Amino acid sequence: MALRLDPLAHLASELDSLKHQGLYRRLRILEGEQSHKTTFDHREVVNLSSNNYLGLTTHPKLRERALEAIRQLGVGSGSVRSIAGTMAIHMELERRLAAFKKTEAVVVFQSGFAANAGTVAAVLTKEDVVVSDELNHASIIDGARLSRATIKVFPHKDAGAARKIVKELPAGQRKLLITDGVFSMDGDLGALPELCAVAEEFGCIMMVDDAHASGVFGAHGSGTVDHFGMHGRVDIQVGTLSKALGALGGYVAGSRTLIEFLYHRARPFLFSTSHPPAVAAACIAALDVLEEDPTIIDRLWNNTRFFKAGLSALGFNTGLSESPITPVIIGDGALAMKLSDRLFEEGVFAQGIAFPTVARDKARVRTIVTATHTRDELQFALDVFGKVGRELGIIA
Ligand SMILES: Cc1ncc(COP(=O)(O)O)c(C=O)c1O
């Protein structure tokens, strides 16, 4: 038999090239809980890398409700939603989310990724157009590709450019105008009010992905639509249950018609098993916490202001962030990874992020503070940033 050549050899050479560029990442292994100070790779670190904005991953109420659901309902749903996997607790979560978002209805998906990709792919056809911010999340881009609609990209936050694109399209053509609510790598807010105005002028469907805004912006953390006072002007709102809400999942909030349509046409809803009941129970408990304890969001913002001010005072370039996501922009990919590694050795975990997640010359270390970090932990992290930043010649 002839020697078989490895048909996957190109993958090994791509990995080698990442190693040569200093961009190869070993996965960091979390040995304890996902919390503000924890152990990764046998080292105790102040954790500035999670999306656990409110510390709900370890909240006693969420744990208790999840355990109760396991005892009463078991560990799995056993089916996709559209066959036998719609449990009463899924419907309860959807009702609670609709009240939280002040929309007619909500459908829950297995993840925020599935919510975005499944929805964009379902509502558009190849005759339609998606008009999308250049920094929108990968799940939006994938949904747009799956829909086979024409994809038009406007420069980041440039609603004027979006308007120009939309204006040149035939009036009868269906158009979806879409932005992230909070951009996950830069922490800035989408141009939602301006884009809503464009959508209204030209009759576009308006959609926002509030993955990083859920639990962070708006009353009780209900998102950027509430933050900007845009209720009734956004047709499709996506949110996530995996970040500030501490568990797992994504959802789409909108009209009853939209949600009924997605029940029938969104492929992750039709072809992938629904959440275990414990996840739905934990998400309902998270909504209870948001309603009952508004101080938790105040603590997140107090910590955010403190930490951002500290990084700027040290002389780091923190970009244009308006949220608890604060990038420390370095430029060179290898240097950003070096900074992240040295911070880790000194007891601070802030992930380095390089191409293709961000542009080649915009590599960074991304920090996210949470409501549960103590001031001492944040001050420690700032001291370490100062020391390592000077050591690597990033700050003076
Ligand atoms: C902007 C944005 N949208 C959607 C998602 C996907 O959410 P999830 O992690 O729940 O799949 C993410 C998370 O990575 C995100 O940053």
The ligand as a MOL file (V3000), in Angstrom:
LIG
                    3D

  0  0  0     0  0            999 V3000
M  V30 BEGIN CTAB
M  V30 COUNTS 16 16 0 0 0
M  V30 BEGIN ATOM
M  V30 1 C -20.6300 40.6090 20.7410 0
M  V30 2 C -20.8790 39.1550 21.0160 0
M  V30 3 N -21.9670 38.5910 20.4960 0
M  V30 4 C -22.2570 37.2900 20.7110 0
M  V30 5 C -21.4200 36.5030 21.4720 0
M  V30 6 C -21.7490 35.0460 21.6520 0
M  V30 7 O -22.3180 34.8270 22.9020 0
M  V30 8 P -22.1870 33.4010 23.5970 0
M  V30 9 O -20.8510 33.3440 24.2580 0
M  V30 10 O -23.3370 33.3650 24.5430 0
M  V30 11 O -22.3170 32.3850 22.5050 0
M  V30 12 C -20.2760 37.0490 22.0320 0
M  V30 13 C -19.4010 36.2120 22.9030 0
M  V30 14 O -18.3540 35.8050 22.6350 0
M  V30 15 C -19.9860 38.4060 21.7920 0
M  V30 16 O -18.8800 38.9640 22.2870 0
M  V30 END ATOM
M  V30 BEGIN BOND
M  V30 1 1 1 2
M  V30 2 1 2 3
M  V30 3 2 2 15
M  V30 4 2 3 4
M  V30 5 1 4 5
M  V30 6 1 5 6
M  V30 7 2 5 12
M  V30 8 1 6 7
M  V30 9 1 7 8
M  V30 10 2 8 9
M  V30 11 1 8 10
M  V30 12 1 8 11
M  V30 13 1 12 13
M  V30 14 1 12 15
M  V30 15 2 13 14
M  V30 16 1 15 16
M  V30 END BOND
M  V30 END CTAB
M  END
